């Protein structure tokens, strides 16, 4: 473990993760495997620049992955968009050695709806995974939540997922004013196939091939198919011959949001330079409609898709995700499936597969 006034790094054999204590963002996640050092998570090009005083902290220091509570618009508790976990300080509680690895714990200095929020990172020797846990203790009311992981795909790649119930765009485009930016998909839209996403111009876009066009800012929400205990998302980077996996329990995060940011915002600090960025975000939220809409009855909750967590004075909410980073054979074009096999995770392509060490009990916690 290494620490400074701003950052804390936890390490195990073959993996390291660094947290930015000012905002709770993962500043870096590096896996060393097969003689290669792989660090595919995104870091905004402006984070070393001085920003305007009214720039939200989560935007000024945008990097890696971070907890949002609420997810998106904050219209109840007075916090910035994406909430205090993404915009305010975290305290380093401890980093300790565990059997075959290390565990780091952090606490949000503010509260979320009266709840204490704790972040835990576990890294294990030889495992190409960051096992991350967020615990909400106490509080009152309800709040939407999300994990805002961002993958850098400067040379493009292929996206694949466990089965989803449907795909939907929000009511409004990411950028509606052509002087400020550009969105290409139809808003709102409801469809079933990522390869046939409706465009505003009447055509369709193949969203599994990223990026699908030039200079755009778009997003879609994908609730999980019913009856699954385990879900996954994969971003395979073709030129880099590596892979980012998001593993979760749908009971924790019932939907995945894809934020596709490829030069479609023209204003500061974006300035058309935020390109090849994929938000692979696991959420419990009603689209991007905000805190109020997510805790009220809404079209997702009416279908049995949870869009918030409930907080009680003596209760706890335990949310988990594993982020995997690993090389893939140069011949691979896509991931077709991910399977838990005992204490390994098998990653499959069209005509090949490999396995990596994996802790099967972490995600499927009681």
C-alpha positions in Angstrom: 0.0 0.0 0.0 1.2 3.5 -0.8 -0.5 6.8 0.2 -0.2 10.5 -0.3 -2.4 13.4 0.7 -4.5 12.8 -2.4 -4.3 9.2 -3.4 -4.1 5.7 -1.8 -2.9 2.7 -3.8 -3.7 -1.0 -2.8 -1.7 -3.7 -4.5 -1.4 -7.5 -4.8 0.7 -9.6 -7.1 -0.2 -8.5 -10.7 -2.7 -5.8 -9.8 -2.9 -2.3 -8.3 -5.7 0.2 -7.8 -5.4 3.9 -6.8 -8.2 6.0 -5.4 -8.5 9.8 -5.7 -9.5 10.7 -2.1 -10.8 14.1 -3.2 -13.8 12.6 -5.1 -13.7 8.9 -4.7 -12.8 8.2 -8.3 -10.4 5.3 -9.3 -7.5 7.2 -10.7 -5.8 4.1 -12.1 -6.4 0.3 -12.2 -3.4 -1.6 -13.6 -3.2 -5.4 -14.3 0.1 -7.1 -15.1 -0.5 -10.4 -16.9 1.2 -12.4 -19.6 4.2 -10.0 -19.4 2.0 -7.0 -20.3 0.8 -4.0 -18.2 -2.8 -3.2 -19.0 -4.6 0.0 -17.9 -7.7 0.5 -20.0 -9.8 2.7 -17.8 -10.4 6.3 -18.9 -8.9 9.4 -17.5 -10.2 12.8 -18.7 -7.7 14.9 -20.7 -8.4 18.0 -18.6 -7.8 16.6 -15.0 -4.5 18.4 -14.7 -5.9 21.7 -16.0 -7.4 24.5 -13.9 -11.2 24.5 -14.5 -13.8 27.2 -14.0 -14.9 27.6 -10.4 -18.4 26.2 -11.1 -17.1 23.0 -12.6 -18.6 20.0 -10.6 -15.8 18.1 -8.8 -16.8 14.8 -10.5 -16.2 16.4 -13.9 -13.0 18.3 -13.0 -11.4 15.0 -11.8 -13.2 12.6 -14.0 -11.5 9.2 -14.1 -11.8 5.4 -13.9 -14.9 4.5 -11.9 -16.9 6.0 -9.1 -20.0 5.5 -7.0 -23.0 7.7 -7.8 -25.8 8.3 -5.2 -28.0 9.5 -6.6 -27.2 8.5 -10.1 -27.5 11.4 -12.6 -29.6 14.4 -11.7 -29.6 15.3 -8.0 -32.9 17.0 -7.3 -33.6 16.2 -3.6 -30.7 16.5 -1.2 -28.8 19.5 -2.6 -25.7 17.5 -3.7 -24.1 18.0 -7.2 -25.2 15.7 -10.0 -24.1 12.1 -9.2 -24.2 12.9 -5.5 -21.6 13.4 -2.8 -19.9 10.0 -3.3 -18.6 11.3 -6.7 -18.0 14.9 -5.7 -16.6 15.1 -2.2 -13.8 13.7 0.0 -13.3 10.2 1.2 -11.3 9.2 4.3 -8.8 6.3 4.2 -9.7 4.0 7.1 -7.3 1.2 6.6 -5.3 -1.0 4.2 -4.6 -4.5 5.6 -3.1 -7.7 4.4 -5.6 -10.6 3.9 -4.8 -14.2 2.8 -3.5 -13.9 -0.7 -4.0 -10.2 -1.2 -5.0 -6.9 0.4 -8.1 -5.0 1.4 -8.5 -1.2 1.5 -11.4 0.6 3.2 -12.6 4.2 2.8 -15.5 6.2 4.2 -17.3 9.1 2.6 -16.9 12.2 4.8 -20.4 13.4 4.0 -23.6 11.3 4.3 -26.1 10.2 1.7 -29.7 10.7 3.0 -28.3 10.2 6.5 -26.4 7.0 5.6 -22.8 6.3 6.2 -21.1 5.1 3.0 -18.1 2.8 3.0 -16.0 1.7 0.0 -13.9 -1.5 0.0 -11.3 -2.5 -2.5 -10.1 -6.1 -2.5 -7.2 -7.3 -4.7 -5.9 -10.8 -4.7 -2.6 -12.3 -5.9 -2.9 -13.5 -9.5 -6.5 -12.4 -9.9 -7.0 -9.9 -12.7 -10.0 -8.4 -10.8 -10.8 -5.5 -8.6 -13.5 -6.7 -6.2 -15.3 -3.6 -5.0 -18.0 -3.2 -2.4 -20.1 -0.2 -1.3 -21.9 -0.4 2.0 -24.7 2.0 3.0 -25.4 2.0 6.8 -28.4 3.7 8.3 -30.1 6.6 6.7 -33.7 7.3 5.8 -35.5 7.3 2.5 -34.5 6.1 -0.9 -31.8 7.0 -3.5 -30.8 5.8 -7.0 -27.2 4.4 -7.3 -24.7 3.6 -10.0 -21.1 2.6 -10.6 -19.7 4.9 -13.3 -16.9 2.9 -14.9 -15.3 4.4 -18.1 -13.3 2.4 -20.6 -10.9 4.1 -23.1 -11.3 2.7 -26.6 -9.2 5.1 -28.7 -8.9 2.5 -31.5 -12.4 1.0 -31.1 -13.6 -2.4 -30.0 -16.5 -4.8 -29.6 -19.1 -4.8 -26.8 -21.1 -7.8 -25.6 -23.4 -8.5 -22.7 -25.4 -11.2 -20.8 -29.0 -11.2 -22.0 -31.0 -8.0 -21.4 -34.8 -7.4 -21.2 -34.9 -4.5 -23.6 -32.9 -1.4 -24.6 -34.1 2.2 -24.1 -32.9 5.7 -24.7 -34.0 8.5 -22.3 -36.7 11.1 -23.2 -34.1 13.7 -24.2 -30.8 13.5 -26.2 -27.5 14.0 -24.4 -26.9 17.1 -26.6 -30.0 18.8 -28.2 -28.5 22.1 -29.1 -26.3 21.8 -32.3 -24.2 24.7 -31.1 -23.1 22.8 -28.0 -23.0 19.2 -29.2 -24.5 16.3 -31.2 -26.4 13.2 -30.4 -27.2 10.7 -33.1 -29.7 8.2 -31.6 -33.5 8.6 -31.5 -34.8 9.9 -28.1 -36.9 8.3 -26.7 -36.7 4.9 -28.3 -37.4 1.4 -27.1 -35.8 -1.6 -29.0 -34.4 -5.1 -28.5 -31.2 -5.4 -30.6 -28.0 -3.4 -30.0 -27.1 -3.9 -33.6 -30.3 -2.0 -34.7 -30.5 1.0 -32.5 -32.8 3.7 -34.0 -31.1 6.9 -35.1 -32.7 10.3 -35.2 -32.2 10.5 -39.0 -34.3 7.3 -39.5 -31.4 4.9 -39.9 -30.0 2.4 -37.5 -26.7 2.1 -35.6 -24.7 -1.0 -34.6 -23.8 -0.2 -31.0 -21.8 -3.4 -30.4 -19.1 -1.9 -32.6 -17.7 1.1 -30.7 -17.6 3.8 -31.8 -20.4 3.6 -34.3 -19.9 7.0 -35.9 -17.9 10.2 -35.4 -18.5 13.2 -33.1 -21.5 12.2 -30.9 -22.7 11.9 -27.4 -25.3 9.2 -26.7 -26.6 6.7 -24.1 -28.8 3.7 -23.7 -30.2 1.8 -20.7 -30.4 -2.0 -20.7 -32.3 -3.8 -17.8 -31.2 -7.3 -17.1 -33.2 -10.3 -18.4 -35.4 -11.8 -15.6 -34.2 -14.8 -13.7 -30.4 -14.3 -13.8 -28.3 -14.5 -10.7 -25.1 -13.3 -12.4 -24.6 -10.8 -15.2 -21.7 -9.4 -17.2 -20.6 -6.8 -19.7 -17.5 -6.9 -21.9 -15.5 -4.3 -23.9 -12.9 -6.0 -26.1 -10.3 -3.6 -27.4 -9.1 -4.8 -30.8 -5.9 -3.0 -31.4 -4.7 -3.4 -27.8 -5.8 -7.1 -27.6 -7.3 -6.8 -24.2 -10.6 -6.9 -22.4 -12.5 -5.1 -19.6 -15.2 -7.1 -17.8 -17.9 -5.9 -15.5 -19.4 -8.6 -13.3 -22.4 -8.1 -11.0 -25.5 -9.6 -9.4 -28.6 -8.2 -11.0 -30.2 -8.0 -7.6 -27.6 -5.3 -6.8 -27.6 -3.5 -10.1 -30.6 -4.3 -12.3 -29.6 -2.3 -15.3 -26.5 -1.4 -17.4 -26.2 2.1 -18.9 -23.9 2.7 -21.9 -22.6 6.2 -22.1 -21.0 6.7 -25.5 -18.8 9.8 -25.5 -17.0 10.4 -28.8 -16.2 14.1 -29.3 -19.9 15.1 -29.3 -19.6 17.9 -26.7 -18.1 21.2 -28.0 -18.1 23.3 -24.8 -15.6 23.4 -22.0 -14.0 21.3 -20.6 -15.0 18.8 -23.2 -14.0 20.9 -26.3 -14.6 18.0 -28.7 -11.6 16.1 -27.2 -13.4 13.5 -25.1 -13.2 10.7 -27.6 -13.4 6.9 -27.7 -14.9 6.8 -24.1 -17.4 4.2 -23.1 -19.3 4.4 -19.8 -20.0 0.8 -18.9 -22.1 1.7 -15.9 -24.0 -0.6 -13.5 -27.0 1.2 -12.1 -30.2 1.0 -10.0 -31.9 4.0 -11.5 -34.7 5.1 -13.9 -32.7 6.1 -17.0 -31.1 9.5 -16.4 -34.3 11.0 -14.9 -32.9 11.8 -11.5 -33.3 11.1 -7.8 -37.0 12.1 -7.6 -38.1 10.1 -10.7 -36.1 7.0 -9.6 -37.7 6.8 -6.1 -41.2 7.4 -7.4 -43.3 4.9 -9.4 -41.9 4.9 -12.9 -42.1 2.8 -16.1 -39.2 0.6 -15.0 -40.4 0.0 -11.4 -43.9 -0.7 -12.8 -42.2 -3.7 -14.6 -40.5 -4.9 -11.5 -37.1 -3.3 -12.3 -35.7 -1.7 -9.1 -34.6 1.9 -9.6 -33.4 2.8 -6.1 -32.3 1.4 -2.8 -34.2 1.9 0.5 -32.4 3.2 3.6 -33.4 2.6 7.2 -31.9 3.7 10.5 -30.8 0.2 11.4 -30.4 -1.3 8.0 -27.5 -1.9 5.6 -27.3 -2.1 1.8 -24.4 -4.0 0.3 -23.6 -3.5 -3.4 -20.8 -5.3 -5.2 -19.1 -5.4 -8.6 -15.9 -7.0 -10.0 -13.9 -5.2 -12.7 -11.7 -7.6 -14.7 -8.9 -6.5 -16.9 -6.9 -9.1 -19.0 -5.2 -9.7 -22.3 -6.9 -11.7 -25.0 -5.5 -13.6 -28.0 -4.7 -11.4 -31.0 -7.2 -13.4 -33.1 -10.2 -12.6 -30.8 -12.9 -10.3 -32.3 -15.5 -10.5 -29.5 -16.5 -12.2 -26.2 -19.5 -14.6 -26.6 -20.0 -15.7 -23.0 -18.6 -15.6 -19.5 -19.0 -18.6 -17.1 -18.1 -19.1 -13.5 -16.4 -22.5 -13.1 -15.5 -23.2 -9.5 -12.7 -20.8 -8.6 -12.1 -19.6 -12.1 -13.9 -17.4 -14.6 -14.0 -18.8 -18.2 -14.1 -16.2 -21.0 -15.4 -17.5 -24.3 -15.0 -16.4 -27.9 -16.4 -17.9 -31.1 -13.9 -20.8 -31.2 -11.7 -20.4 -28.2 -11.7 -19.8 -24.5 -9.4 -19.1 -21.5 -9.8 -19.1 -17.7 -8.5 -16.8 -15.0 -8.5 -17.0 -11.2 -11.7 -15.7 -9.7 -13.5 -15.4 -6.3 -17.0 -16.8 -7.0 -18.4 -15.9 -3.6 -17.7 -12.2 -3.8 -20.5 -11.2 -6.3 -23.0 -13.8 -5.2 -23.0 -12.7 -1.6 -25.8 -13.6 0.7 
